[in-house]
Amino acid sequence: MTMISLPVADPGTPDARSPIRYLWWVARVQKWPLLVGIGLAILWWLAQALVPAALGRAIDALADGRTNVLVQWSAAIFGLGVIQAVAGVLRHRFAVLTWLGASYRTVQVTTRQATRLGATLPKRLSTGEVVSVGNSDIAHIGNAMEILLRGTGAFVAVGTVTVILLSTSPPLGLVVLIGVPLMVGAVGPLLRPLHNRQHAQRDLQGDLATRASDIVGGLRVLRGIGGEELFSARYREESQKVRRAGVRVASVESALEGAQILLPGVLIAAVTWLGAHFALDGRISPGQLVAFYAYAAFLIAPLRTLTEAADRLTKGHVAARRVCRILSLDPEIQDGTGTLPADAASDVLVDGESGVAVRPGRLTALVTAVPEEAAAIADRLGRYAPGEVTLGDVSLEELPIDEVRRHILVADNASRLFTGRLRDELDVRGTATDDDVRLALHAACADDIVESLPDGLDAHVAEAGREFSGGQQQRLRLARALAADPDVLVLIEPTSAVDAHTEARIADRLGAARAGRTTLVCTTSPLVLDRADLVLFVEDGKVRAEGAHRELLQVEPGYSATVTRGEG
């Protein structure tokens, strides 16, 4: 079956001022598939709504012995069946198109926003909140768009049936005309508590997902300190909160489901009872009685669709609120409009707050008394956090983010290995040759990792590189950073997870691999510090001393205590 193409280009600029505005934007940007689908849904419902009338006419023709009329109405019923089949298939195709379009457009705008936010996203939102958008919210937004097709058609069908009933028997028409709004009004009080409970459940699910990701990420540490039971107990407690919230949501949903059966059933009983009395009194014909009963039975489907529409639109509103929360965030770092000079690679990179100066073409090491200070300085140097950082005479705040990223690369141990071919994973810029990659692997002492893989560089990396140990992942991340060959490379504790022998080899090879390039290594490893051209010692956020490693050990007590960790 030929597939209808989905949007893959720029999804546009979403209206994130409110959940309703966002849903309206989603509907507006795919208005033609939506309108065509609504038209087909109306045709599909109307074809079903007219069958009872045609059936009633056929029965009356049979009772009166009018064979020609019977054949005509039988043909009309057959034609309505064909219309139902064709319109139903096409309606479903456009419903799926609308569902996928709304869902994946939401994926596009949220992914684009996550890329735009960069380091700001994990600071402002928990992992669970972001994961929940992908797990459930995009589906609810798609469902909200899909139900517009059937919901609009159902509304038209109920209106058409009401008109037919009023024209045939005003009393019965009035029963339907009054009964339908009463049923909708009876369902209304259930929607607000459903909305509130769904919103509370979404928040708890997000928190639980965050807790799970934290436990998985720190599982080795937890096992090392014996904290598995404590954290598993906390997870069980929070999962029970989610379960109880789900039960509260289900209690309202079950009442809503029951109302979808009970209320139309009451309406059917009333219409059938009145219709039977009218037929006995001769006020309507036998065919009309059958038609009225068929209409009463038919109304269950559109009325159930209308209550389903209320439920799905409510869930879509809750999901859109979370999406709007992500889309309304602004990155901490804004783009500049300046440009780097052609000789920028020969300029000194300076952090004005700490006084750290990364000299061009040299391997500089940075030691801080507090580990968090090194990460903060690296973030400022790479412009992941605001700060007074200059490259020569140019402030990084004046430069576009993309230009800073091309010139300065910050690699830390929070970086992930992604799913895909290892060769592509190591050459993220797509500019390195096989020789470049192998040289980077050798400098990071990671060539043995590739040699142990059956497919070598063509091996497939699993999600987050879980088939590799912590030390192997760290060496592969270092190789990836070296293969990128940036003008300025900032490494944060690149050897913290490897053994001393491997660390010594990396320290020996790093300088040669980065010869002529500017490199800053944030570390307290004596093996790496001893190979650095210059060592900077930062205490209380300021550079306190600089020089060779062995020299600083003799003249700077704070440096010595930090590097030796108070030993000796």
PAKOLRO-707201 format. One record per residue (C-alpha): x, y, z; residue in three letters. Coordinates in pm, whole numbers, always signed. Last residue first. Layout:
      xx      yy      zz  residu
       X       Y       Z     Ala
...
***
This chain:
      xx      yy      zz  residu
   +5333   +1201   +5235     Gly
   +4975   +1174   +5122     Glu
   +4749   +1481   +5143     Gly
   +4571   +1406   +4818     Arg
   +4911   +1403   +4638     Thr
   +4786   +1650   +4377     Val
   +4574   +1861   +4610     Thr
   +4821   +1867   +4900     Ala
   +5109   +1956   +4666     Ser
   +4909   +2235   +4506     Tyr
   +4814   +2381   +4841     Gly
   +5176   +2358   +4961     Pro
   +5310   +2554   +4658     Glu
   +5692   +2578   +4630     Val
   +5820   +2221   +4602     Gln
   +5528   +2052   +4430     Leu
   +5497   +2357   +4206     Leu
   +5847   +2296   +4067     Glu
   +5779   +1930   +3996     Arg
   +5466   +2016   +3801     His
   +5617   +2299   +3599     Ala
   +5486   +2651   +3649     Gly
   +5178   +2837   +3765     Glu
   +5047   +2960   +4099     Ala
   +4740   +3099   +4268     Arg
   +4499   +3118   +3975     Val
   +4164   +3221   +4123     Lys
   +3838   +3040   +4205     Gly
   +3918   +2974   +4568     Asp
   +4234   +2791   +4458     Glu
   +4350   +2741   +4101     Val
   +4687   +2587   +4013     Phe
   +4804   +2621   +3653     Leu
   +5052   +2369   +3510     Val
   +5259   +2437   +3198     Leu
   +5417   +2218   +2930     Asp
   +5235   +1915   +3069     Ala
   +5409   +1577   +3094     Arg
   +5443   +1578   +3476     Asp
   +5081   +1683   +3510     Leu
   +4962   +1373   +3323     Val
   +5143   +1127   +3550     Leu
   +5071   +1339   +3860     Pro
   +4695   +1302   +3792     Ser
   +4507   +1600   +3934     Thr
   +4332   +1682   +3607     Thr
   +4179   +1954   +3390     Cys
   +4369   +1919   +3062     Val
   +4395   +2225   +2837     Leu
   +4516   +2183   +2480     Thr
   +4615   +2429   +2206     Thr
   +4748   +2260   +1895     Arg
   +5106   +2250   +1762     Gly
   +5154   +1896   +1893     Ala
   +4819   +1752   +2005     Arg
   +4895   +1386   +1934     Ala
   +5252   +1430   +2058     Ala
   +5132   +1580   +2387     Gly
   +4873   +1308   +2436     Leu
   +5109   +1017   +2375     Arg
   +5312   +1020   +2699     Asp
   +5012   +1098   +2918     Ala
   +4811    +824   +2747     Ile
   +5092    +576   +2815     Arg
   +5111    +678   +3180     Ala
   +4734    +647   +3220     Glu
   +4742    +297   +3071     Thr
   +4996    +188   +3333     His
   +4813    +370   +3614     Ala
   +4476    +205   +3541     Asp
   +4197    +387   +3364     Val
   +3882    +559   +3498     Ala
   +4023    +905   +3582     Ser
   +4220    +938   +3259     Thr
   +4036   +1217   +3073     Pro
   +3976   +1426   +3388     Glu
   +3816   +1717   +3197     Ile
   +3969   +1774   +2853     Leu
   +3960   +2115   +2683     Val
   +4070   +2111   +2318     Leu
   +4139   +2435   +2129     Val
   +4191   +2435   +1751     Asp
   +3978   +2124   +1728     Pro
   +4114   +1788   +1603     Asp
   +3780   +1595   +1598     Ala
   +3987   +1274   +1611     Ala
   +4128   +1382   +1948     Leu
   +3781   +1424   +2098     Ala
   +3666   +1085   +1964     Arg
   +3982    +920   +2094     Ala
   +3912   +1067   +2440     Leu
   +3557    +934   +2430     Arg
   +3691    +591   +2328     Leu
   +3935    +599   +2622     Arg
   +3657    +690   +2865     Gln
   +3429    +419   +2730     Gln
   +3703    +161   +2772     Gln
   +3762    +269   +3132     Gly
   +3392    +245   +3217     Gly
   +3364     -96   +3052     Ser
   +3228    -133   +2700     Phe
   +2914    -324   +2598     Glu
   +2703     -40   +2741     Arg
   +2816    +202   +2471     Gly
   +2527    +437   +2559     Ala
   +2298    +228   +2335     Glu
   +2497     -41   +2154     Ala
   +2792     +37   +1927     Val
   +2796    -161   +1602     His
   +3136    -276   +1480     Ala
   +3264    -121   +1155     Asp
   +3575      +9   +1329     Leu
   +3675    -348   +1410     Gly
   +3417    -600   +1293     Asp
   +3507    -878   +1537     Pro
   +3591    -627   +1816     Leu
   +3911    -699   +2010     Ser
   +4118    -486   +1771     Glu
   +3892    -188   +1837     Val
   +3951    -207   +2212     Ile
   +4325    -264   +2164     Asp
   +4342     +62   +1967     Asp
   +4211    +253   +2268     Ala
   +4540    +379   +2411     Cys
   +4404    +734   +2368     Ala
   +4696    +830   +2143     Ala
   +4653    +503   +1950     His
   +4281    +560   +1902     Leu
   +4350    +913   +1776     Ala
   +4609    +778   +1533     Leu
   +4357    +516   +1417     Arg
   +4093    +782   +1359     Val
   +4328   +1003   +1161     Asp
   +4441    +705    +952     Asp
   +4079    +617    +877     Asp
   +4028    +974    +757     Thr
   +3862   +1242    +970     Ala
   +3611   +1491    +823     Thr
   +3276   +1342    +927     Gly
   +3244   +1576   +1224     Arg
   +3151   +1293   +1463     Val
   +3442   +1073   +1356     Asp
   +3457    +839   +1658     Leu
   +3089    +745   +1647     Glu
   +3095    +711   +1269     Asp
   +3376    +453   +1291     Arg
   +3199    +280   +1580     Leu
   +2885    +223   +1371     Arg
   +2569    +326   +1553     Gly
   +2419    +386   +1897     Thr
   +2565    +677   +2089     Phe
   +2860    +705   +2323     Leu
   +2783    +960   +2588     Arg
   +2962   +1263   +2732     Ser
   +2942   +1297   +3111     Ala
   +3313   +1222   +3137     Asn
   +3409   +1556   +2986     Asp
   +3515   +1686   +2646     Ala
   +3513   +2061   +2574     Val
   +3583   +2152   +2211     Leu
   +3675   +2506   +2105     Ile
   +3694   +2629   +1743     His
   +3390   +2462   +1585     Arg
   +3188   +2504   +1905     Arg
   +3273   +2876   +1925     Val
   +3162   +2921   +1563     Glu
   +2836   +2737   +1629     Asp
   +2763   +2955   +1934     Ile
   +2792   +3278   +1734     Pro
   +3062   +3511   +1868     Leu
   +3035   +3834   +2071     Glu
   +3004   +3649   +2404     Glu
   +3334   +3476   +2323     Leu
   +3506   +3814   +2366     Ser
   +3759   +3890   +2092     Val
   +4098   +4050   +2162     Asp
   +4286   +3720   +2182     Gly
   +4019   +3466   +2264     Leu
   +3832   +3620   +2554     Thr
   +3621   +3476   +2835     Val
   +3421   +3690   +3076     Glu
   +3162   +3431   +3177     Gly
   +2829   +3273   +3094     Pro
   +2815   +2892   +3095     Ala
   +2854   +2646   +2808     Tyr
   +3090   +2893   +2648     Arg
   +3374   +2643   +2604     Gly
   +3600   +2847   +2833     Leu
   +3308   +2908   +3071     Arg
   +3223   +2540   +3093     Asp
   +3590   +2451   +3143     Ala
   +3613   +2701   +3430     Ile
   +3304   +2551   +3595     Ala
   +3434   +2196   +3552     Ala
   +3767   +2291   +3709     Ala
   +3589   +2464   +4000     Glu
   +3378   +2154   +4066     Glu
   +3696   +1957   +4144     Pro
   +3782   +2184   +4444     Val
   +4155   +2250   +4497     Ala
   +4189   +2301   +4124     Thr
   +4459   +2175   +3890     Val
   +4472   +2284   +3527     Leu
   +4720   +2138   +3280     Ala
   +4844   +2318   +2970     Thr
   +4968   +2141   +2659     Leu
   +5093   +2419   +2433     Arg
   +5021   +2545   +2080     Gly
   +4838   +2856   +2200     Pro
   +4840   +2948   +2571     Arg
   +4537   +2875   +2784     Val
   +4515   +3159   +3037     Ala
   +4327   +3095   +3364     Val
   +4271   +3426   +3543     Gly
   +3973   +3287   +3737     Ser
   +3702   +3533   +3633     Glu
   +3874   +3659   +3318     Gly
   +3898   +3316   +3157     Asp
   +4161   +3364   +2886     Val
   +4217   +3184   +2554     Leu
   +4547   +3307   +2407     Val
   +4559   +3362   +2031     Asp
   +4744   +3154   +1771     Ser
   +4436   +2960   +1660     Ala
   +4256   +3293   +1607     Ala
   +4477   +3375   +1306     Asp
   +4185   +3414   +1062     Ala
   +4001   +3647   +1299     Pro
   +3687   +3514   +1467     Leu
   +3356   +3667   +1376     Thr
   +3096   +3872   +1564     Gly
   +2717   +3834   +1570     Thr
   +2661   +3675   +1909     Gly
   +2431   +3387   +1993     Asp
   +2281   +3361   +2341     Gln
   +2398   +3145   +2630     Ile
   +2152   +3070   +2910     Glu
   +1924   +2905   +2657     Pro
   +1557   +3008   +2662     Asp
   +1279   +2785   +2788     Leu
    +925   +2821   +2650     Ser
    +954   +2513   +2429     Leu
   +1017   +2282   +2723     Ile
    +720   +2411   +2924     Arg
    +510   +2414   +2609     Cys
    +573   +2040   +2566     Val
    +460   +1977   +2923     Arg
    +142   +2180   +2871     Arg
     +81   +2003   +2539     Ala
     +67   +1669   +2721     Ala
    -200   +1794   +2964     Val
    -401   +1945   +2677     His
    -371   +1623   +2477     Gly
    -502   +1427   +2775     Lys
    -806   +1655   +2789     Thr
    -850   +1635   +2412     Leu
    -842   +1258   +2440     Arg
   -1109   +1245   +2712     Asp
   -1345   +1495   +2546     Ala
   -1303   +1315   +2214     Ala
   -1386    +984   +2381     Glu
   -1708   +1146   +2508     Thr
   -1787   +1254   +2151     Leu
   -1694    +912   +2012     Thr
   -1930    +744   +2259     Arg
   -2205    +975   +2137     Leu
   -2120    +892   +1776     Pro
   -2131    +515   +1843     Ala
   -2432    +499   +2078     Ile
   -2641    +704   +1834     Leu
   -2669    +404   +1603     Phe
   -2880    +212   +1854     Ala
   -3128    +500   +1884     Ala
   -3121    +547   +1510     Tyr
   -3192    +177   +1454     Ala
   -3486    +198   +1697     Tyr
   -3617    +504   +1516     Phe
   -3575    +335   +1177     Ala
   -3758     +23   +1296     Val
   -4041    +245   +1421     Leu
   -4035    +440   +1092     Gln
   -4076    +116    +900     Gly
   -4367     +14   +1120     Pro
   -4535    +350   +1042     Ser
   -4564    +642   +1283     Ile
   -4865    +801   +1454     Arg
   -5061    +477   +1430     Gly
   -5121    +460   +1803     Asp
   -4931    +133   +1824     Leu
   -4644    +294   +1630     Ala
   -4641    +595   +1864     Phe
   -4623    +363   +2166     His
   -4331    +172   +2017     Ala
   -4151    +496   +1932     Gly
   -4187    +624   +2289     Leu
   -4035    +306   +2435     Trp
   -3760    +290   +2172     Thr
   -3662    +657   +2217     Val
   -3652    +624   +2596     Ala
   -3457    +298   +2592     Ala
   -3208    +437   +2343     Ile
   -3154    +748   +2556     Leu
   -3095    +538   +2867     Val
   -2844    +328   +2674     Gly
   -2668    +641   +2550     Pro
   -2621    +743   +2915     Leu
   -2511    +404   +3049     Leu
   -2244    +307   +2798     Ile
   -2039    +629   +2772     Gln
   -2112    +698   +3138     Ala
   -1940    +374   +3231     Gly
   -1632    +478   +3035     Glu
   -1627    +815   +3214     Leu
   -1665    +648   +3552     Ala
   -1381    +414   +3455     Ser
   -1170    +714   +3353     Glu
   -1232    +881   +3689     Val
   -1125    +571   +3880     Ser
    -838    +514   +3636     Ala
    -686    +853   +3716     Val
    -697    +776   +4089     Arg
    -548    +433   +4022     Val
    -269    +593   +3820     Gly
    -192    +829   +4109     Ala
    -176    +528   +4340     Arg
     +64    +356   +4100     Arg
    +281    +668   +4070     Val
    +301    +693   +4449     Lys
    +385    +322   +4458     Gln
    +669    +389   +4214     Ser
    +800    +655   +4453     Glu
    +817    +411   +4742     Glu
    +969    +138   +4530     Arg
   +1233    +379   +4403     Tyr
   +1317    +489   +4756     Arg
   +1354    +125   +4860     Ala
   +1574     +59   +4557     Ser
   +1787    +356   +4663     Phe
   +1844    +222   +5013     Leu
   +1891    -136   +4898     Glu
   +2153     -44   +4640     Glu
   +2358    +176   +4873     Gly
   +2633     -72   +4952     Gly
   +2913    +176   +4887     Ile
   +3056      +2   +4580     Gly
   +2718    -121   +4463     Arg
   +2586    +235   +4464     Leu
   +2892    +354   +4272     Val
   +2841     +90   +4007     Arg
   +2473    +170   +3978     Leu
   +2523    +545   +3938     Gly
   +2377    +588   +3590     Gly
   +2112    +322   +3648     Val
   +2007    +479   +3978     Ile
   +1998    +832   +3833     Asp
   +1801    +714   +3528     Ser
   +1546    +544   +3755     Ala
   +1507    +851   +3978     Arg
   +1453   +1072   +3674     Thr
   +1192    +831   +3540     Ala
   +1019    +840   +3878     Leu
   +1012   +1221   +3878     Asp
    +862   +1225   +3528     Gly
    +601    +967   +3626     Gln
    +510   +1176   +3930     Leu
    +462   +1485   +3713     Asp
    +251   +1292   +3461     Arg
     +35   +1150   +3743     Gln
     -37   +1498   +3876     Ala
    -141   +1618   +3528     His
    -362   +1312   +3480     Gln
    -525   +1376   +3816     Arg
    -599   +1739   +3733     Asn
    -744   +1664   +3387     His
    -956   +1376   +3517     Leu
   -1082   +1599   +3800     Pro
   -1179   +1858   +3535     Arg
   -1333   +1610   +3290     Leu
   -1573   +1428   +3521     Leu
   -1803   +1728   +3567     Pro
   -1855   +1741   +3186     Gly
   -1992   +1387   +3143     Val
   -2340   +1483   +3266     Ala
   -2339   +1791   +3041     Gly
   -2267   +1575   +2736     Val
   -2551   +1345   +2834     Met
   -2788   +1638   +2888     Leu
   -2684   +1788   +2554     Pro
   -2777   +1458   +2381     Val
   -3105   +1406   +2565     Gly
   -3269   +1737   +2470     Ile
   -3236   +1697   +2094     Leu
   -3291   +1322   +2118     Val
   -3615   +1359   +2313     Val
   -3709   +1656   +2094     Leu
   -3679   +1440   +1784     Gly
   -3905   +1181   +1942     Leu
   -4172   +1445   +2011     Pro
   -4124   +1607   +1667     Pro
   -4179   +1280   +1476     Ser
   -4049   +1255   +1120     Thr
   -3903   +1604   +1076     Ser
   -3768   +1603   +1429     Leu
   -3618   +1256   +1386     Leu
   -3444   +1351   +1065     Ile
   -3309   +1675   +1216     Val
   -3180   +1487   +1524     Thr
   -3014   +1226   +1305     Val
   -2834   +1500   +1111     Thr
   -2715   +1672   +1430     Gly
   -2586   +1343   +1573     Val
   -2403   +1275   +1246     Ala
   -2250   +1624   +1238     Val
   -2115   +1577   +1592     Phe
   -1984   +1231   +1503     Ala
   -1805   +1369   +1198     Gly
   -1638   +1637   +1411     Thr
   -1534   +1379   +1669     Gly
   -1408   +1131   +1410     Arg
   -1172   +1383   +1254     Leu
   -1086   +1576   +1570     Leu
   -1000   +1245   +1737     Ile
    -681   +1223   +1531     Glu
    -550   +1560   +1651     Met
    -594   +1477   +2020     Ala
    -451   +1129   +1961     Asn
    -134   +1279   +1812     Gly
     -98   +1505   +2116     Ile
    -148   +1202   +2342     His
    +115   +1005   +2149     Ala
    +366   +1291   +2175     Ile
    +305   +1303   +2551     Asp
    +368    +936   +2622     Ser
    +726    +815   +2609     Asn
    +890   +1099   +2418     Gly
    +752   +1376   +2636     Val
    +802   +1162   +2946     Ser
   +1176   +1140   +2873     Val
   +1211   +1518   +2904     Val
   +1036   +1530   +3238     Glu
   +1226   +1227   +3362     Gly
   +1565   +1377   +3279     Thr
   +1488   +1674   +3501     Ser
   +1440   +2021   +3358     Leu
   +1622   +2352   +3406     Arg
   +1986   +2250   +3445     Lys
   +1954   +1949   +3215     Pro
   +1821   +2181   +2939     Leu
   +2071   +2468   +2972     Thr
   +2365   +2258   +2847     Ala
   +2218   +2252   +2498     Gly
   +1909   +2472   +2480     Leu
   +1910   +2482   +2099     Arg
   +1956   +2106   +2070     Thr
   +1671   +2049   +2315     Ala
   +1460   +2298   +2118     Gln
   +1525   +2113   +1793     Arg
   +1435   +1787   +1962     Thr
   +1117   +1943   +2102     Thr
   +1020   +2090   +1764     Val
   +1088   +1770   +1570     Gln
    +924   +1535   +1820     Val
    +615   +1756   +1823     Thr
    +609   +1741   +1443     Arg
    +645   +1368   +1485     Tyr
    +331   +1336   +1692     Ser
    +115   +1583   +1498     Ala
    +209   +1436   +1159     Gly
    +179   +1079   +1284     Leu
    -174   +1135   +1414     Trp
    -278   +1337   +1110     Thr
    -146   +1074    +870     Leu
    -312    +799   +1074     Val
    -643    +988   +1060     Ala
    -590   +1052    +688     Phe
    -556    +680    +628     Arg
    -853    +603    +853     His
   -1072    +848    +667     Arg
    -969    +691    +337     Leu
   -1069    +344    +453     Val
   -1394    +465    +611     Gly
   -1488    +677    +308     Ala
   -1454    +373     +79     Val
   -1638    +131    +308     Ala
   -1908    +376    +418     Gln
   -1971    +485     +59     Ile
   -2010    +121     -45     Val
   -2256     +62    +239     Gly
   -2453    +373    +144     Leu
   -2477    +236    -210     Gly
   -2607     -96     -81     Phe
   -2870     +84    +130     Ile
   -2969    +292    -175     Ala
   -2997     -25    -383     Ala
   -3232    -170    -122     Ser
   -3425    +156    -133     Trp
   -3471    +126    -510     Gln
   -3556    -243    -498     Val
   -3824    -182    -233     Leu
   -3968    +104    -441     Val
   -3999    -130    -737     Asn
   -4157    -402    -521     Thr
   -4430    -185    -372     Arg
   -4617    -448    -169     Gly
   -4726    -202    +101     Asp
   -4538    -388    +376     Ala
   -4232    -422    +152     Leu
   -4237     -49     +74     Ala
   -4269     +28    +447     Asp
   -3971    -197    +517     Ile
   -3765     -29    +242     Ala
   -3848    +316    +376     Arg
   -3737    +214    +725     Gly
   -3410     +72    +591     Leu
   -3341    +394    +399     Ala
   -3394    +596    +717     Ala
   -3182    +353    +922     Pro
   -2900    +370    +661     Val
   -2882    +750    +658     Leu
   -2670    +779    +974     Ala
   -2411    +528    +848     Gln
   -2349    +721    +528     Ala
   -2349   +1039    +736     Leu
   -2072    +902    +959     Trp
   -1845    +815    +668     Trp
   -1916   +1142    +485     Leu
   -1839   +1340    +803     Ile
   -1519   +1139    +852     Ala
   -1418   +1201    +490     Leu
   -1467   +1574    +534     Gly
   -1275   +1569    +863     Ile
    -990   +1383    +693     Gly
    -981   +1637    +412     Val
    -975   +1917    +670     Leu
    -695   +1754    +874     Leu
    -485   +1665    +571     Pro
    -527   +2027    +458     Trp
    -481   +2191    +799     Lys
    -144   +2040    +882     Gln
     +14   +2361   +1012     Val
    -317   +2472   +1163     Arg
    -380   +2160   +1373     Ala
     -36   +2174   +1534     Val
     -78   +2549   +1590     Trp
    -418   +2493   +1754     Trp
    -261   +2234   +1983     Leu
     +10   +2486   +2077     Tyr
    -242   +2763   +2135     Arg
    -443   +2534   +2362     Ile
    -132   +2437   +2560     Pro
     -34   +2802   +2613     Ser
    +221   +3053   +2479     Arg
    +403   +2775   +2292     Ala
    +303   +2876   +1938     Asp
    +532   +2656   +1731     Pro
    +772   +2792   +1469     Thr
    +786   +2569   +1163     Gly
    +834   +2195   +1123     Pro
   +1141   +2246    +899     Asp
   +1142   +1953    +659     Ala
   +1053   +1591    +734     Val
    +674   +1612    +725     Pro
    +520   +1273    +647     Leu
    +467   +1121    +304     Ser
    +152    +913    +245     Ile
    +233    +545    +209     Met
    +135    +341     -95     Thr
      +0      +0      +0     Met
***
